[in-house]
Amino acid sequence: QTLGKSASQLPSQQQADLAKLADRQSRQAERIEQLRQRLNQSTGDEATPQDREGDARDVAKELDQRALAAKAREAAREVAENNLGQAGRTQQQLADELKALADQLSQSATANSEGTVRELQELEGHVDALTQQQQRLLEETREAASKAKSLTPEQLAEQSNALRDRQAEAKKSAEELAAKLKGTRATESREAMRRAGRHMQQAESQLGDKQLERGAEEEQTALDDLEQSGRELAAARRAAQQEQLAEKANALAESVRELIARQKTVVEETQKLSAEQEKAGKWTRPLAKAALNLGEAEQELADSTSELSKAMTDIEAVRLTLDRATTDLSAAASRIRDKQLDEETSRRNSENSAKRRRHAAT
């Protein structure tokens, strides 16, 4: 009723309907623009970890390059002008762009999560090595302090300077680690590392003045801070691993839901084919071909389940159940190809559907 007419030529009710549609599309454009603005603001926030800031910057860049807000405004204008054919095409293009962006972000989030865990694990190794280095230095400083009275001034100066130089090297390592920690979510670990560096500076000064006992006290405090830094870093790494596991679990749930839909289709087709075969009283050529195709579909489902199981090594209980489901699906596929559309085949299909529903709920 509205095709080929300008908006002003339409009845008042249809004009009102168009206005509502255009308003909804305009609000979509506003939401996209607000998202872009929030992302740009977060990139300058010091509290935002560097990995998250990079994500925000990438999303904002994608929104600009894809001109999603502009496309949404264009669709709103076309709706308002009753150019519904072009509006539909613009809206479909916008939907495709949003889906592509969502898929890209999903892949990026997983990659970033894995990268964050690897980065924190690597930093943990460096902190542990520095902690051990500081522990050895403290032990040697205490040993030298216990023998200080028996040393000549030259020997005392030589040992003090050697210990000072080693403390200076450790302090440099602490400063480098603090700089690397700045771009991570391990804020508390970084603060402890910075404190360790300050106490190392004090220890270096005391050792330079041949005050070995005072130097050892500062070294001990620095060691305590290093150990605290390591604990905080381990906590941040565990949190990142939990996020990574949650992402895998979400991906698993979505994959299982897809398998449920596919399995439901196979069950329905199996029942339909069984009824048609029973009605015909024999396996006609079309029915035999349908059974073969259905068996192949069931085997594809088994293969998909197997691939999903391999990807879920971090969730052992789910993986084991998926392995069992793979075996059952392969057996069901074989029975269907052999035209065994009996109660046993139906039971296997129904059990596999139930298993997937349980894991989707989990």
Secondary structure, DSSP 8 states (H G I E B T S, - for coil): --TT--GGGS-HHHHHHHHHHHHHHHHHHHHHHHHHHHHHHHTT-TTS-HHHHHHHHHHHHHHHHHTHHHHHHHHHHHHHTT-HHHHHHHHHHHHHHHHHHHHHHHHHHHHHHHHHHHHHHHHHHHHHHHHHHHHHHHHHHHHHHHTGGGS-HHHHHHHHHHHHHHHHHHHHHHHHHHHHHTTSS-HHHHHHHHHHHHHHHHHHHHHHTT-HHHHHHHHHHHHHHHHHHHHHHHHHHHHHHHHHHHHHHHHHHHHHHHHHHHHHHHHHHHHHHHHHHHHHTS--HHHHHHHHHHHHHHHHHHHHHHHHHHHTTTSHHHHHHHHHHHHHHHHHHHHHHTT--SHHHHHHHHHHHHHHHHHHH-
